[in-house]
Amino acid sequence: MLFGEAGTWKSNLVIHAAYCIATGRRWLGFNTSSANVLYVQGEMTLAHTKERIEKYCAGTKQIFLSNPAHLPQNPTPAQLDAAEVAAVDISYPPNVVVQAIEFLHLDESSGFESVKQDIIELIRCFPRLPVVLIVDPFYKVFRHDLIKEDEVKYFLDNMDLLRMNKTLQDACGGVSIILVHHAKKPTLDRDGHPISAGTSDMFGSAGLDWWADTIMRTELEEHDETKSTIRMT
């Protein structure tokens, strides 16, 4: 799970994660293994999501080609062509499938079955690699009450059914899940400074905290006026 307050670059970070995982590149210093990625965006329109991803991919290509290790100072035409091919392979992997769905509820059987079929189609269209499902943001795919433990548990059971489905495991090696979530409003001390409660600052039932095997929190660096430096815990 990746959570934080609004404006802490969660969607950008998870798009970066999707494309790093698709190509087996390092993400924020963490090693990844290649996987097919289904990125479900529930908050932005498809056009907005497409624009953001195209900017990200174009930037990735520019960074790749600016690296002297990939393009020497006086490259030959053959080296230029090879670098261009490598840059496109890294920057525009076909095995990241993006969906912008406004009314998808994974805590209901219809939404669960819909995503399950999308994963099956992803496995059919792309090589036999594991699948990573990214849901951004979590609250948009949850129709019921995020505070109620039994309703959150029903959603988590659905996610575990995806992870442990024998047919999917045999077909691709398994499914992993990344949920992008929001922090609840912070508690302030007497001086007006927020008090951190760690992963308990995620909005919703404590079952989310107990279920996830890794939780990362994003926060803006308070001294950066550009609001572009992120602290991750």
N, C-alpha and C positions, 0 to 999 in steps of 0.2 A: 504494500500500500504506500502511496505517495500522498501526503496531505499537507495542507497549509492554508493560510488565509488567502483571500482573493488578491490577485496581483503579484503573486510570488512565483510566477513563471512555471506553474505546474504543467500546463499543456505543452509548452515549448520543451520542457525537460522530457516529457513522456513521448513526444514526437521524436526527439533525439534518441531516446531509448529504443523506439520501434525500429528506426533505421540502422542503429548500431547492431541490434540483435539480428535483424534480417541478414546482415553481412558478416556477422561474427566479429565486429570491431569492439574495442573497449568503450565502455560508457562511464564517464566520470571516474576513470581509473579502475573500474571493475571489468574483469574479463567476461565475455559473453560467448555462448555457443550459437551457431547459426540456427535460425528457426523461421518458420513462416509466421507472419504477424497479422492478426485481425484487430484493427483499431476502430473502436466504436465511439464516435463523438456524438454526445447527446445534447450539447449546449449550443454549439455553433451550427450555422447552415453549412451545407455541402460546399457552396461557393466560397464562403469565408474559410472553411477548413482547407479547401483546395489551394486558395491563395497563400495561406500560411505555410502549407507543406511545400509548395513550389518555391517559395522564398528560401525555405530551409535547404531544399535539395540543391538549388543554384548556389547557395553559400557554401555548402559542402564541397561542391565541385571546384569552386574557386580556391578554397583552402587546400584541397588536394593538389591542384595544379601549381599552387604557389610554393609547395614544399620542394626544396632543392633535391631531395631524395627521389622525387618522382619526375622531375623535369630539370635536367642539367642546364648550365648557363648558356651554352650554345648548342641546343638540341638539333639533331638531324631531322629531316621530315619523317623518317621511320619512327624515331623516338617520340616526336610530337603525336603521331597517329596512335602509338601504343599508349601514351599517357592519356590521350583523349578517351580511348576505349576503357582504360582502367578507371578513369574519373567518372565516366557514365555508369559503369558497373557498380561503383561504390555509392554514387550519389542518387541513382534512380533504380534501386532494386525492384523488380516486379512483384516480389513476394511480400510486400506490405499492402494489404487490402484495407481501404478506408471506407467506413460507412458513417453517414450523418443521419441519425434516426431520432426523431423527436419523441415518439411515443413507443418506447421499447421498455417493457417491465420484466426484468429478470427474476423478480420475486413472484412471478406468475408462470404457470405452465406454458402458456402461449409464447411468451417472450423467451423462455428457456429453450423451448423446442426450435424457435426461429434461429437463435444463435447457434444451437447445436447443428442445425442443417447448414448454416453458413460455414461452420468449421469443417463439416464433411465435404462441402464443395471446395473449400480452400485446399484440403488434403488431396482432392481429386485433380485439381488444376496445377498443383505445384509439387516439387520433389518431396520424397518421403522424409520430411524434417518434422521435429516437434512443432507444436503450435503455441504461440503466446497470444492470449486474448487481453487486450487493453481496453478498459472501460473508463471513459472520461466525459463527465464526472459521474461518480457513483450515485449521487442522490437522484440524478435524472432517470436512472433505470430502476428506481425503487418506488413503487406506487404506495406502499403502506407506510406504517409509522416506524421511522428509523430508531426511535427511542425504545420501542418494545422489543424485548429480547427474543420472544418466540417468533415474531415476524421477521426479524433479522436472521434468526436461525434458519428459517425456511429458505431464505435467499442463499445463505452459506451452504446449506445442504445441496441446493441446486449447483452451486459452484463446485462442490466436492464431487457431485455426480459427473460433472464434465471432466474433472481431473482424474477420476478413477474409472471412467467408462472403459471397459475392456476392449470394445470395438475400436474406439479412438486410440487407445494405447497400442493395439496391434497394428493399426493403420499408419500411425505417425510417430509413435514413441511417447505420446503423452501431451497434455495441455497444461500450461502454466497461466496464471492470471495476475494482471496488474490492475489495481483499482486506484483511481485518482479521486481524492476526497477532500472535503473542506474541514477546517478547524472550527470549533465552536467559539463563541465570543469569549475572549479571555477574562479571567478574574484579575482585578487590579489590586495592588497593595495600597497602603495609605498615601503614598506619593504619586499614585497614578500609573505606576509601572506594571506591565503585565506579569503575572505569576505563571511560570511554566509548570505544567503537570505532565510533561512528557507525552506519551502516546494517548494518555487519557484526555488530551485536548482535542482529539478527533470528535467530531459531532456524531452522536448516535450511541447505540448500545455498546457495552463493554465487550460483547461477543466479537465485534470486529477486531478489537485489540487482541483478543485471545486467539482468533483464527489465523491471522496473518503470520507468516514466518519471518517476514522482514517489513519493517515500517520505517519510512524516511519522511522527515519533516522539512518543509521549505520555509524560510523566513527571509525577508529583505534585510540587507545589511543597513542598519539605521543611520550610519554616517555617510552613506552614498546617496547624494542628492539626485542622481540619475535613476535611482530605483532599478538598477540592472545588475547589482551584485547580490548573489543569493548565498545564504548560509544554509547548509543542509546537515541535519543531524540524523 
